[in-house]
């Protein structure tokens, strides 16, 4: 089941962040981002958050903050549902484009984004840490 963020979800999202990323967002950072202007969507099994996605909107531009899925739930289409949700939400909001950064070694994520019409628009050198790695900038225009 996919739904919009509700207060209390920050704990499950922060746990997922720790599982998936070398520089995870804290519960406070998630709440601050939500209060500021980020829309979050969670995929749950009604008990646990199995995945989540975030989209920050600035004027008519969308920036994907993260898409993450628990290791045991990967390969079941959850990442695709989350990406599709962000694309539909961006269209609904009338955004000109949505953009994201992805580790150059994260080929499953790159393939997923390409499936939804994102194109490689450039690189950010040494964008990621632990380990240091370039980011590929991918954008989907509407």
Order of alpha helices (4+ residues) and beta strands (2+ residues): beta-alpha-alpha-beta-beta-beta-alpha-beta-alpha-beta-beta
